[in-house]
């Protein structure tokens, strides 16, 4: 998500918001989810990639 945040500097604040939001959700999952962390990562990062793709379709 670092690259999404960096892309937000050039392509608009939506990518920066997606990157920072997914990074925050990843940290929350790392510290609080426990054994279900791989499943958490699949949903959170997959959802972030889908959201970014839908946003690029709008542009």
LUMMI-53041 format. One record per residue: x, y, z of N, C-alpha, C in turn; residue number from 1. Coordinates in steps of 0.05 Angstrom, whole numbers, padded with zeros to 5 digits. Layout:
    n.u    n.v    n.w   ca.u   ca.v   ca.w    c.u    c.v    c.w seq
      X      Y      Z      X      Y      Z      X      Y      Z NUM
...
***
This chain:
    n.u    n.v    n.w   ca.u   ca.v   ca.w    c.u    c.v    c.w seq
  00016 -00024  00000  00000  00000  00000  00017  00025  00000   1
  00043  00022  00004  00061  00045  00002  00060  00057 -00025   2
  00058  00040 -00046  00058  00051 -00073  00031  00064 -00079   3
  00009  00054 -00067 -00016  00068 -00071 -00014  00096 -00058   4
 -00002  00098 -00035  00001  00124 -00022  00018  00143 -00038   5
  00040  00132 -00049  00057  00148 -00066  00043  00156 -00092   6
  00027  00138 -00103  00012  00145 -00127 -00008  00167 -00122   7
 -00018  00168 -00097 -00036  00189 -00089 -00024  00217 -00091   8
  00002  00219 -00089  00015  00245 -00092  00013  00255 -00121   9
  00012  00237 -00140  00010  00245 -00168 -00018  00244 -00180  10
 -00033  00223 -00172 -00059  00218 -00185 -00083  00227 -00170  11
 -00080  00237 -00146 -00103  00246 -00131 -00103  00235 -00103  12
 -00118  00247 -00086 -00119  00240 -00058 -00134  00214 -00052  13
 -00149  00204 -00071 -00164  00180 -00066 -00145  00156 -00063  14
 -00124  00155 -00079 -00104  00134 -00076 -00089  00136 -00050  15
 -00084  00160 -00041 -00070  00164 -00016 -00088  00155  00007  16
 -00113  00161  00006 -00132  00153  00026 -00135  00123  00027  17
 -00136  00110  00004 -00138  00081  00003 -00113  00068  00015  18
 -00090  00078  00007 -00065  00067  00017 -00061  00070  00047  19
 -00068  00093  00057 -00065  00098  00086 -00086  00082  00102  20
 -00110  00081  00091 -00131  00066  00104 -00125  00036  00106  21
 -00116  00025  00084 -00109 -00004  00084 -00085 -00009  00102  22
 -00066  00009  00103 -00043  00006  00121 -00052  00006  00150  23
 -00070  00024  00156 -00081  00026  00184 -00096  00000  00191  24
 -00112 -00010  00172 -00127 -00035  00177 -00109 -00058  00180  25
 -00087 -00058  00165 -00067 -00080  00168 -00054 -00079  00195  26
 -00047 -00056  00205 -00035 -00054  00232 -00055 -00062  00254  27
 -00080 -00054  00251 -00101 -00062  00270 -00103 -00093  00270  28
 -00104 -00104  00246 -00106 -00133  00245 -00082 -00147  00257  29
 -00059 -00137  00252 -00034 -00149  00262 -00034 -00150  00293  30
 -00043 -00129  00305 -00042 -00128  00334 -00067 -00140  00348  31
 -00090 -00142  00335 -00114 -00150  00349 -00128 -00175  00338  32
 -00122 -00183  00314 -00138 -00205  00302 -00128 -00232  00311  33
 -00102 -00236  00312 -00091 -00262  00321 -00088 -00282  00299  34
 -00101 -00306  00304 -00098 -00328  00285 -00111 -00323  00258  35
 -00131 -00306  00257 -00145 -00301  00232 -00131 -00279  00215  36
 -00107 -00272  00222 -00093 -00250  00208 -00090 -00255  00178  37
 -00083 -00280  00168 -00081 -00284  00139 -00108 -00279  00125  38
 -00129 -00288  00137 -00156 -00283  00125 -00162 -00253  00125  39
 -00155 -00239  00147 -00159 -00210  00149 -00144 -00196  00127  40
 -00119 -00205  00122 -00102 -00192  00101 -00114 -00197  00074  41
 -00125 -00221  00069 -00137 -00227  00043 -00161 -00208  00038  42
 -00178 -00205  00058 -00201 -00187  00054 -00194 -00158  00052  43
 -00176 -00149  00070 -00169 -00121  00071 -00154 -00112  00046  44
 -00132 -00127  00040 -00116 -00119  00017 -00130 -00125 -00010  45
 -00145 -00146 -00011 -00161 -00152 -00035 -00182 -00131 -00040  46
 -00195 -00123 -00018 -00215 -00101 -00020 -00202 -00075 -00028  47
 -00179 -00069 -00018 -00165 -00045 -00026 -00157 -00044 -00055  48
 -00148 -00067 -00066 -00141 -00069 -00094 -00166 -00066 -00112  49
 -00188 -00079 -00103 -00213 -00076 -00118 -00223 -00047 -00118  50
 -00222 -00035 -00094 -00230 -00007 -00092 -00213  00012 -00109  51
 -00187  00007 -00109 -00169  00023 -00127 -00175  00019 -00156  52
 -00181 -00006 -00164 -00188 -00012 -00192 -00214  00002 -00200  53
 -00234  00001 -00182 -00259  00015 -00188 -00255  00045 -00190  54
 -00237  00056 -00173 -00232  00084 -00174 -00218  00092 -00200  55
 -00199  00075 -00210 -00186  00080 -00235 -00205  00079 -00258  56
 -00225  00062 -00256 -00245  00061 -00278 -00261  00087 -00280  57
 -00264  00100 -00258 -00279  00126 -00258 -00264  00147 -00272  58
 -00237  00146 -00271 -00220  00168 -00281 -00220  00168 -00312  59
***
